[in-house]
Amino acid sequence: WSIKDNGIWEEPEEIHASSIGAILAGLLALEKAEFMVPRNLLKFGFQRFNDLIPQESLTKIVDLSLLTLIYPFNILTEKNKQEVLKNVHKYLEKDRGVKRYVGDKYYNVNGEAEWTFGLAYLFFAYIDSKPKRAEKYLFKLISLMDSDGYIPELYYAETDKPNDNNPLGWSVAMAILAIEKYLEIKYK
């Protein structure tokens, strides 16, 4: 809760809510499996986490990485989940993906890049509460696949031009997980 890290994007060190949330989710899973987890780790971790949420850090009000706190970590309260989603939709959601954060310089050509795997995270954010909305994100992600089933890492801002990182394992893996979940629900 007090040590800076490089976050999910491996960028300059800060204290990140997504990093703290991942650790808290792991500690809670250990506790559920009946491992002894020191109470102060959870106490101080949640204090710092709650000080940051719904922001990612002191410099990033909203960040795609916050969606990991919904899936797979499921660590947000409903109120914080709704606030994170509201901010993601308002500031980061685009036609072919989700910007990592406002002001992202990586592959920034006339604006922040649109990361395809963000659509899968939005699918998982809604699959249990708004399945039709979740389906919209899944189908949008599937529409970005090429004839080999590959999904590019990202699209340049406001274009239909992907970068050369194709396929991106993270995007393909998230698509597989989302399709699997969708089929499980649709055909159970």
C-alpha positions as CSV (number, residue, x, y, z in Angstrom):
1,W,0.0,0.0,0.0
2,S,3.0,2.3,0.4
3,I,5.4,1.1,-2.2
4,K,5.4,2.5,-5.7
5,D,5.3,0.2,-8.7
6,N,5.3,0.5,-12.5
7,G,1.7,-0.6,-12.8
8,I,0.1,-2.8,-15.4
9,W,1.6,-0.7,-18.3
10,E,5.2,-0.8,-16.9
11,E,5.5,3.0,-16.8
12,P,6.8,5.5,-14.2
13,E,6.5,4.5,-10.6
14,E,3.4,5.5,-8.6
15,I,1.0,3.9,-6.2
16,H,-1.7,2.2,-8.4
17,A,-5.1,1.2,-7.2
18,S,-5.1,-1.6,-9.7
19,S,-1.9,-3.0,-8.2
20,I,-3.1,-2.8,-4.6
21,G,-6.5,-4.3,-5.7
22,A,-4.7,-7.3,-7.3
23,I,-2.8,-7.9,-4.1
24,L,-5.8,-7.5,-1.9
25,A,-7.8,-10.0,-4.2
26,G,-4.9,-12.5,-3.8
27,L,-4.8,-12.0,0.0
28,L,-8.6,-12.5,0.2
29,A,-8.3,-15.7,-1.9
30,L,-5.6,-17.0,0.4
31,E,-7.8,-16.2,3.4
32,K,-10.7,-18.0,1.8
33,A,-8.5,-21.0,1.3
34,E,-7.8,-20.9,5.1
35,F,-4.3,-19.5,4.9
36,M,-3.3,-17.2,7.7
37,V,-3.2,-13.6,6.3
38,P,-2.0,-10.9,8.7
39,R,-4.9,-8.6,9.4
40,N,-2.8,-5.4,9.1
41,L,-2.0,-6.3,5.4
42,L,-5.7,-6.2,4.6
43,K,-6.5,-3.2,6.9
44,F,-3.8,-0.9,5.6
45,G,-4.2,-2.3,2.0
46,F,-7.9,-1.5,2.0
47,Q,-7.3,1.9,3.6
48,R,-4.9,2.9,0.8
49,F,-7.0,1.3,-1.9
50,N,-10.1,3.1,-0.7
51,D,-8.2,6.4,-0.6
52,L,-7.4,6.0,-4.4
53,I,-10.6,4.4,-5.8
54,P,-12.2,5.2,-8.2
55,Q,-8.9,6.8,-9.5
56,E,-6.0,4.6,-10.6
57,S,-3.4,6.9,-9.0
58,L,-2.7,10.5,-8.0
59,T,-2.0,11.3,-11.7
60,K,-4.6,9.1,-13.4
61,I,-8.2,9.7,-12.7
62,V,-9.3,6.9,-15.0
63,D,-7.3,4.0,-16.5
64,L,-8.2,0.9,-18.4
65,S,-6.3,-1.1,-15.7
66,L,-9.1,-0.4,-13.3
67,L,-11.3,-2.8,-15.2
68,T,-9.1,-5.6,-13.9
69,L,-10.6,-4.8,-10.5
70,I,-14.0,-5.9,-11.9
71,Y,-12.6,-8.9,-13.8
72,P,-10.8,-11.0,-12.8
73,F,-10.4,-9.6,-9.3
74,N,-13.9,-8.6,-8.4
75,I,-12.7,-6.4,-5.6
76,L,-14.8,-3.2,-6.1
77,T,-17.9,-2.3,-4.2
78,E,-20.9,-1.8,-6.5
79,K,-20.7,2.0,-6.1
80,N,-17.0,2.1,-7.1
81,K,-17.6,-0.3,-9.9
82,Q,-20.3,2.0,-11.4
83,E,-18.0,5.0,-10.9
84,V,-15.1,3.3,-12.7
85,L,-17.3,2.2,-15.5
86,K,-18.8,5.7,-15.9
87,N,-15.3,7.2,-16.2
88,V,-14.1,4.5,-18.6
89,H,-17.1,5.1,-20.8
90,K,-16.8,8.9,-20.6
91,Y,-13.1,9.2,-21.1
92,L,-11.6,6.0,-22.6
93,E,-14.1,4.0,-24.6
94,K,-13.7,4.3,-28.4
95,D,-15.0,2.4,-31.5
96,R,-12.2,-0.2,-31.7
97,G,-11.1,-0.4,-28.2
98,V,-10.4,1.4,-25.0
99,K,-7.7,4.0,-24.4
100,R,-5.3,3.0,-21.6
101,Y,-5.6,6.5,-20.0
102,V,-6.0,10.1,-21.0
103,G,-2.7,11.4,-22.3
104,D,-1.2,8.0,-23.1
105,K,1.9,8.6,-25.4
106,Y,2.4,5.0,-26.5
107,Y,1.4,4.7,-30.2
108,N,-0.2,8.1,-29.9
109,V,-0.8,9.4,-33.4
110,N,-3.4,12.2,-33.4
111,G,-4.7,10.8,-30.1
112,E,-4.4,7.9,-27.7
113,A,-4.5,4.4,-29.2
114,E,-7.5,2.2,-28.9
115,W,-6.6,-1.1,-27.2
116,T,-8.7,-4.0,-28.4
117,F,-8.5,-6.1,-25.2
118,G,-10.4,-3.3,-23.4
119,L,-13.5,-4.5,-25.1
120,A,-13.2,-7.9,-23.5
121,Y,-12.8,-6.3,-20.1
122,L,-16.0,-4.3,-20.7
123,F,-17.7,-7.6,-21.7
124,F,-16.8,-9.1,-18.3
125,A,-17.8,-5.9,-16.5
126,Y,-21.4,-6.4,-17.8
127,I,-21.9,-10.1,-18.4
128,D,-23.6,-10.7,-15.0
129,S,-25.7,-7.6,-14.8
130,K,-26.4,-6.5,-18.4
131,P,-25.8,-9.4,-20.7
132,K,-27.1,-7.6,-23.8
133,R,-24.6,-4.8,-23.2
134,A,-21.8,-7.4,-22.6
135,E,-22.8,-9.1,-25.9
136,K,-22.3,-5.8,-27.7
137,Y,-18.7,-5.5,-26.5
138,L,-18.0,-9.2,-27.4
139,F,-19.3,-8.8,-30.9
140,K,-17.4,-5.6,-31.4
141,L,-14.2,-7.4,-30.4
142,I,-14.9,-10.4,-32.6
143,S,-15.5,-8.0,-35.5
144,L,-11.9,-6.9,-35.2
145,M,-10.5,-10.4,-35.8
146,D,-8.8,-11.0,-39.1
147,S,-9.4,-14.1,-41.3
148,D,-6.8,-16.0,-39.2
149,G,-8.6,-15.2,-35.9
150,Y,-6.0,-12.7,-34.9
151,I,-6.7,-9.5,-33.0
152,P,-4.3,-6.6,-33.2
153,E,-2.9,-5.0,-30.1
154,L,-4.5,-1.6,-30.9
155,Y,-5.8,0.8,-33.5
156,Y,-4.4,4.2,-34.0
157,A,-6.8,6.8,-32.6
158,E,-10.0,7.3,-34.6
159,T,-8.8,5.1,-37.5
160,D,-9.3,1.6,-38.8
161,K,-5.5,1.2,-39.0
162,P,-4.0,-1.3,-36.5
163,N,-0.4,-1.3,-35.4
164,D,1.9,-4.2,-36.5
165,N,1.6,-6.1,-33.2
166,N,-0.8,-8.8,-34.6
167,P,-1.7,-11.0,-33.0
168,L,-1.5,-9.7,-29.5
169,G,-1.6,-12.7,-27.1
170,W,-3.4,-10.6,-24.4
171,S,-6.2,-9.6,-26.9
172,V,-6.6,-13.1,-28.2
173,A,-6.6,-14.7,-24.8
174,M,-9.2,-12.2,-23.5
175,A,-11.3,-12.9,-26.5
176,I,-11.2,-16.6,-26.0
177,L,-12.1,-16.2,-22.3
178,A,-15.0,-13.9,-23.2
179,I,-16.3,-16.2,-26.0
180,E,-16.0,-19.2,-23.7
181,K,-18.0,-17.4,-21.0
182,Y,-20.6,-16.2,-23.5
183,L,-21.2,-19.7,-24.9
184,E,-21.3,-21.1,-21.4
185,I,-24.1,-18.7,-20.4
186,K,-25.9,-18.8,-23.8
187,Y,-26.0,-22.6,-24.1
188,K,-26.3,-23.9,-20.5
